[in-house]
Amino acid sequence: QQIAYTWGPGGRWVMPAQYWSTKVHYPGFSVDYLFVDTNNVEALEPHADPEHNICSKEHVDEGAGCGELGPKDVWDCPGWFQRLWDTQVPWIERHLDESAADWQVVVTHFPPTWNKEFWVEMSGRYGIDLIVSGHMHLQEMHYEEPSNFLYPTGWLVSGGGGGITSEGIPDKEGHDDQYGFFELTLTKEVIEVVGISHGGFVRSQHFLWPRHRGPPSRPGTQMEQVVLKK
């Protein structure tokens, strides 16, 4: 349905396919955005974990399918999503390899902690600058801290919300990272990422610099990372 909205009247919704890319030209610089479907990481065997499994038989009627363009039934589901991923991998590599934009940004549902080795390889080989993800019900940004396994690629999780499935207990005043949003300001030289809570408080501020292709190095921060926590 979301894909169909793109091709309907109005033109407000942009999701033309399950995976797609676009180049955006801003004044003086450009960004290549890759929108990637990573649902295969939780498209498991139908008897597996029913709470974290798109293909769980616990939540799908026997014989139900997704029409001609999706899995024919729950048993076809894991293979269908894996085939979708296998088709995407060369597409991802080709688009990143051919990118001549100033920035390369990947947008996907699952954070890069899922399929970690793949994203480490892609980030280093092609110089991905930023990965934007969700899935986890909280707000967090990873860049220059030692635990960032993708450095100098930055990655964020903007999945705040979820009610009782939130990763933690929200503070009623908004001094937490369970609900909120990220504000990104892009220039040719730097991307500023500001995390703002549901109470309107600035929770974090990071400055990302363009990543070059090749192995990571940590010569020190080019601009101090500012993290505001209460």
N, C-alpha and C positions, 0 to 999 in steps of 0.2 A: 504494500500500500504506500509506503513512504517513497519508493522509487516512482510509483505511478503518479504521485502528487507532483513530481518534478515536471512531468510531461503534460499535466493538465493546465487549465487556464489559471491565470494569476501571476505565475512566475516568481512567487515569494520563496518557495521551497526548492532547495538545490541538493538533490541526492540522486543523480542520474543512473547509478548502477550500484552493485554491491561493493565494488572497489573502483576508484577513479582518481584522476589527478587534474590539477588545474594550476596554471601559472598566473599569479596576480602581479600586475605592474603598479607599484606605488611611485610617487614622485621621486625619481633618482635611484630606485632600486627595485628588485623583483624577488618574489618568493615562489618556490615550487611546493605546493601542498599535495601530499599523497594520502588519500583516504583508504585505509586498509581494513579488510575483514579478517579478524583474528578469532572468530568464534570456534574454530576447530579445536582450540585448546580445552574447551569444556563441552565438546560434542563427543561424549563417551559412549561406551557400550551400553545398551538400553537398561541393563540390570544394575549398572554402576550408580554411585552416589546420586540419589534422586534430588538432593538439594542443590547440587552444582553440576547439573548435566542437562544440556539442551535436549538431548535425545532420550531422556529417561522415559521408560514405559509407564511410570507412575503418573505422568501428566499428559499422556497422549492416548486417545482412544484407539483401540485395536483397529488396524486397517486405515486409520486416518493418514492423509498425505498432504502435500503442499502444492499439488497441481503439477503441471508440466515443467515448471521452472524451479522446483524444489525437490526435496527428498520424497520418494514415492510412499514411504512408510517409516516407522520408527527404526526399523532394522537397516534401512538404507541411509538413515540420518548420519551416523558417524563417517561413513565412507564419502557421502556427498560433501560434507564440510571439509574433509581432508582433500578431496579432489579440487575443491574450490581453492584451498590454500596452495596446493601444489601448482595450480595454474597461476596464482598470484606471484609466487616467488620470482620467476624470471621476469615478470612484468615489473616488480619492484626494483630488481637489480638494473633492468634496462633504463627505467626512468631516472633512477638516481645516478647511474653512470653517465647519462646524456645531459644531466642537469647543468645549465650554465647560469642559473639564478644565483643571487647573492646569498639566499638562505634556502635550506631544505628542511621542511617540517612534515612530520608524519603524524596523522591523526587516526586513532584506532580505539577500540573499546577496552581491550585488556592492557594493563600496564606491561612494560617490557620485562618485569619479573617473571611473567609467563613467556615461555620460549626465549629464555634469557640469552642462550648462546647465539641464537640467530641474530638478535638485535645488537649484541656486542660486535659480531662480525660485520653486519651492515653499517653500523655507525662508524667503525674504524675504516672500512674499505671505501665508503662513499661520502663520509663526512656529514652525516645527518646532524643538524644543529639542535633540533628540539623534537621530542615525541610528546604529543598531547593525548592523554588517555582518560579513562573513567573507571567503571566497574566497582571499585572500592568506594564505599560511602564515607568519604572524607576528602579534605583538600590537602595536598602536599606537593612540594616542589623539591627536586633533587638536582643539584648542580655541582658545586665545588667541594662538598663535604667528602671526606675520604671514603665513605661507604658507597658513593655513586659509582657503580660498576661500568657505567657508560661514559664517564668523564673523558673528554670535555663536551660530550653531548648532554644536554639537559633534558629532563623528563618530568612531567607533572601529571598528577591525578586530580581531576576535577569531577569528583563523583559525590560531592556533598549532598546529603539528604538521606532518604531511605527509611525515615521513621524508626521503627524498632530494629531495622537492620543496619542502622548507622554503626560505624566502627567503634564509637564511643558515646558517652553521655554528653549531649550539648549543654553548654552554659546558657541560661536564659538571657543573659546580657550580651552574649556573642563573643565571649573571650575563649574561643575554641575554634577547631578546624573541622567540625563535623558538618556544618552548613556554610555556604558562601560561594565565592566565585573568584576567578583570576582575571585581572585586567592586563592585557599585553599591549605595550607600546613599541612598535617596530620602526627602526631606522636602518639606514645602510650599514651603520657601524655596530649597533648593539640592539638587543631585544630586552626591554625591561619587563619583568614579570612581577606583578604585585598581587598578593593574596589578601582578599578582603572577606571578613566573616559576615555572618547573617546579622550581626549587630552593627555593621559598618566600620569595624576596627581593621586597620592594616595589620595583618598577621605576619607577613613576610615580604621581602623585596629582594629580587635577584637581577643581576645584569649578565646576560649571555652574550658572548663574543662568537663570531663565526668560527666554526670548527673546520680545520683543514683535513684532507684525507690522510690516513696513515695512523700509526700507533699513537696512543695518548702520551702526554707528558704533563707534569705538574710543576712548572717553573715558578708558581706563585700566582696569586690572583691579579688580574689586570685592573680590576676595580673591586673595592671591598664589597663583599656580600653583606647585606644588612638583613638581619633577622630580628624581628620584633616579636617577643613572646611575653605574655603576662600569665 
